[in-house]
Every structure is written in C-alpha cells, then in structure tokens.
Amino acid sequence: MNSFERLKGDLRLPLIAAPMFLVSGPELVLAACRAGIIGAFPAPNARTPEIFAEWLQTIRKGLADSGHPWAVNLVMHKSYARRDSDLEMTVEARPPLVITALGSPRDAIEAVHSYGGLVLADVNSVEFARKAVDSGADGLVLVSAGAGGHTGQVSGFAFVDAVRKFFDGPLVLAGSISTGRAVRAAEVLGADLAYMGTRFIATQESLASDDYKSMLVNAGPADIVCSPAITGVPANWLKPSLTAAGYDLDNLEAGKKPNFDDPHQSLKAWKHVWSAGQGVGTIDQVQTVAELVDQLDEEYQAACQLPAEGKNS
C-alpha cells in the first residue's frame, strides 16, 4: 500500500469530503482538493454521460499543476445502465481514487489498477466489508451509524475493530464525523482517513439549495430521523424536510423497494427531502470550503496535542 501512503502524505488533513447525491460537483471537489483534503463526487450527479465527461475533465485540468488526489464514486450495481460507461470514462480521467458503492467492486478493480489507481469499497456492514476484501478492494469506506444518506447500523467504535480483525489495509471511517477532533478520533480508532459529508453540504461550493443549507444551520441531532420510507433503504433525514414534504413522522414506513437501475428516478424525493448525519449540530453557519477546512485543521491539530492519558490529567 505504498501508493496509498503517498496519497495520504499529500494531504493537509486525513479527510475525504464525502461524495453526496445532488450535493457534490466539480466546484466542491476542486475547493476541497485546493484546501488540502480529498474531494469526491458521485458519477450520477452528472445527469448525462456527456456532463460526466465534462466534470471529469474540469477536475483533472483544475488539479493538473498540483497533482492533488481526488476521487470518483461509481455505482457498481449491474442493473445501473451507466455502470460500464461511467467506469470507462473514469479510467480515461485517471482519478487516484475510485470509491465503489451499491455492488461489488470486483469489476472496477482491474480497470482502475491498470492506470495505477486505488479502489475503496463503500460498505455498511461487517459482512459487506468481508465480501469487498475478498473481491480485492484496496481499501474500505466504513459507513457507520449516524452517517447521512444511506447509513449503516453499526457504531464506528465497533465497526473499525471488527474489520481490523481480518483487514490491515486502508480504512476510511464515516458516520457523525463533523469536527477536526472527530477526524483525529477516527485515526485513534484505527482508521487511516475520515469521511465527512454533512458539514460540506453547508458550504458555498456545494450544489445544495440555500433553504437546505439554512435548515442544516438550524438543526441539531434531535432533528435527524432514520427511515427507509423515502428510498426503501434506511437513511438519515432532516425531520423538518420530511414534514414539509407531507410525511407523517409517527407513521414512517418503507414505501418502496430499492431501485438501483436509475438513481435519478429518486431525484424528486432527494431534492425535496433532505439528508444529514447526526453530527449536524456542529453547523452554525454557511462557510466556504477553505474556511471550513481551516477550522477543521485547527481543531485537529489541537486534538493531536492532547496527552495520551487525557486532557485533564
């Protein structure tokens, strides 16, 4: 994993700005990378293959001088119509990292390895983590309880320990990580990088609406509800957005079966019902990505200086 260590060594903070549906685009990716962390976006955010190709080239050209690492998040479910073409265009753009989701990473591994890239598999259970390792993934993104969007059900404390029993490669921890202190805590737990999504929704460079960002600023952990009612898969949602969309919070049931054929079939639901992780309470303003990373770095450095026996000893 020398290549992963070199990649990590290029970072100001051991952090990935998580790829988020309808939120992450080229502007957010470039701002994150220029601030010294890894920017990432999901391929389906580009509504057409032509737009996807444009986004890839925009990011590649924007980082050509620095060579800073960035990532593309690919949907690998075999029913997804753009699966093969998205992978082909990604290989042409040569991002240092490819993050796979909703399916086995196996078919992406050889293609990404052909140009020297690394594949991280997004998993939300120990069982899926084992399968991804067996398929040859270079690393794992552990989506633990409290994560925004489609979330896991296992605490990050337990998830990292369980996976470390059978995998010593790169781990990225996701779930309620919203401060520089939490980034440091992820390292202490045994992860190599942290995954932060919700904080980056409330940045000037994200694709989220102003109303979405305003709701995040005013929300706290009590405003998050986990439900499969929107997509058929358990996800963390902002209660005020559910209420505004007409959902009865006392009677949320799984209203549909998961559909991986076309992520944009759920576009309307995601556009009007907004997701956030349990760390939302740390957001008190809309910032630029640069301002946010400066704040996170200050918190991280302070946490690194705490004595091992505890702050108050």
N, C-alpha and C positions, 0 to 999 in steps of 0.2 A: 504494500500500500504506500510505497514511496511517493507515487503521484498524488495521492490524497494528502499526504503530509505537506507536499509542496504547495498544493492548493490552499490548505489551511494556513500555511505560513504567509500567504499573500494577504490575509485578512487583518483588518483592524480589530474586529471582534469575531469570535467564533459563532457566527449568526447567519441564518438564511432568512430573508424576507419571504415568507411562505407564499407559494402561488395560490391565488384565490380567484374563484369563479366570478367573473364580471367585475373584478376589482383590479387585478394586476395586468398592466400593459407595459409597453416599451418605456414610457416615461418613468414609471415606478421602478422598473428593473434597472435602468441606467442610473437613476438617482441613488438607488441602494448600492450599486457597484461603486459609483464615484464617492460614496460616503465610506467605503471600506468594508462592506459586507457583501454577501451573495444575493443578487436579485434573481427572481424566478417568476415565470408566468405559465398558466395552463394553456396548452395549444387551443382548446375550444373557445378561449376568449376571443380569438381571431375568427370572425364569423364565417369566413370562406378560406379555402386554401391559398388564394391569391393574397389575402390580407395577412395570413400566417407567414407566407414567404416574405412579405414586406417587413413585418415585425422582426423576423429573424435577421434580416439584413440590416435593419436600422440599429439593432442592438449590437450586432457584430461590428459594424462600422463605427458605432459610437464608442466601442471599447478597444478598437484596433490598436491604438497607441499604448494603452496601459496593459493589455493582455489580462485584465482582471477576470476572475472566474464568474460565470453566470450559469443559469440553469433553465431548462425547458421541462415542463411537466406534461407527460404524454398519457393519454387514456389507452390502455392496452387490452380492454375487453374486445373479444373477437367480433362482437356484433357492431362495434363502432365503425361506421362507414369510412371515416377518415384515418383509421388506425395506421394503415400501411403508408399512405401518402404523407401523413404527418411525420412518421418515422423517417421516411426517405428525405424529406426536406430538412429535418433536424440534422441528419447525418451530413448533408451538404453544408449546413451552417456551422457544424462542429462545436457546439457548446461543451465546455469542460465537464458539465454535469447534466445528466438526464434523470429526472425523477419520474418513475412509473407509478401508475395508480389504476385501480379497478381492473385488475387482471395480472397474470403472471408477467414478470419482467423478462422471461426467457427469450422471447423473440427480439427484444431490443438489445440484448447484451452483446451478441456478436457484431451487430451493426455499429453500436456505439464504440465498442472496443477497437473496431477497425481503424478509427482515427485517433485513438488514444484517450477517449472519453471514459467517464465512470458512470455506472448506473446505480442509483439509490432507489430502493423499492419502498413505496409508501404502504405501511401495514398498520392495522389497528388491533391486532391480537397476537398472542404468542404463537398460535397455530399458523397464522399467515406469515409471521416472521420466519418460522422454520421452513415453510414452503419456498419463500423468497431466497433464503440462504441456499437451499438445496438446488434451486434453479440457477444459481451462480451470480446473484446480485453482489456488487462490490460493497454495498452498504445498505443500511435500512433507515427509514424515517419512521420513528415510533410515535404514532398518533394516539396519545393517551387521553384519559378522561379530562374533560374541561376544555378540549380544543374546540375552536369554532368550526362551523360547517359540519361535514360528516365526521363525527367524533368517535373516539374509542371509549371503552368502558373500564379500562384498567388504569389504575394510578401510575403516574410516571415513576414513582419510587419503586413499585413492584415490577413494572414493565422492563426497565433497564436491567435490573438484577436478574430477571428471568431469562432475558435474551443473552446476557453476558455468560450464562452457563454453557451456551453452545456456539457463541459467535464472538470473535475478538476483533472483527473489522469495524469500519466506521459506523457510528450510530449518531443519528440526529434525533433529538427529543422534542416533541411537540405537545402542547396542552397547557394552557394557562401561563405561558411564559410571556411576561409583559414588561419586565424591568431588566436592567443590567444585572441586578442581584440574582434574578432567576436564571439568566444566561450562565452566570458563574455556578449556580446551584446545579444546573444540568451537567456541567463538567464534573463537579464533585460527585454526582451520582454515577458517573462513568460514561456519559455521552461525550462525543467529540465536538458536536455543534448543537446549537439550539435553533428551533424553528419558531418564528414569531409572525403571526398573521394579523390579529385584530388591531394591534397598535398601528399597523401600516395602512389599515383602511382609512383611519382618520389623519391622513397626510394629504397635502395639497396635490401630490402627484398621482394619487390613486384615481381609479375610474368611478368610485362611489359617488352618489349624489350628495349634494350639500345637506339634504334632510337626513340621509343615512349617517353622515359624519356628525351632525348635530345630535342625533339620537345616541350615538356612542359616547359623546362628551357627557351627556346627562344620565347615562346608565351605570348601574352597579351590578355586582354578582346576582342580586335578587331578581334582576330583570332578564336573566337567562333561563330558558326552558329547553330541555332536551326532548325531542319528539320526532317520530317518523311520519307525522301527519302530512308533511309537505312533499317529501320525495320518496317516501316508503322506506327510507333508511334513517336511523337515529341521527339527528343533527342538533346542534345548539343554535337557538334562535332568540332574537330580541323580542320579549313579550309585547312591548308597545307596537311593534310592526305586525305581530300576529293579530292583535286586537284591531288595528287599523284595517287589516285585510279581511276582517269579519270572522275570524276563528274564535270559537268558544274555548277559552283556556281551561275550563273544567271538563271538557269533553274532546280532548285531542286524541284521535285515533289514526292508525295508519290508513290513509285514504287511497293509496295507490301502490302498485308494485314497482320496485325499482326498474328504471328503463335506462340502459346504458347505450342503446342504439344511437341516440342523438341527444347529447347534453342540452342542446338548445330547445328541446321540447319542454324542458322545465324552466325555460328562460323567464316566463311570466311570473312563476312562483318565486324564483330567486330575486327577481327585480323588485318585487313589492313586499316580500317577506325577507327580512334582513338577518343575517347570521352574525354571531360574535361569540368569542370564547369567554370563559369565566374570569379571565383577567381584565375584563373591560373597565373595571373600576379605576384603573390607573390612568385612564384617558381623561384629561381635563381641558384639552384644547386641540385644535387642528394645527399641526405643525408641518414644516417641510420635512422631507426625509433627512436632510442634512442636520436639521435641528434635533430631530428625534434621535439619530444615531449619536450625536454629540452627548445628549443626555444619557443614553444607554451606556456609552463608553465611560462616562464619569461614574455612574453607578457601579459598573462592572469593575473598574479599577479600585474603587473604594472597597468592594466586596473581596477582591483579591488580597487586600492588605490586612484583612481581619486575621487575628491569630487563630491557629488551628483549634485551640481549646475554647474559643468563644469570645465574643466581643466584650463581655463584662467581667471576664475572669481577671 
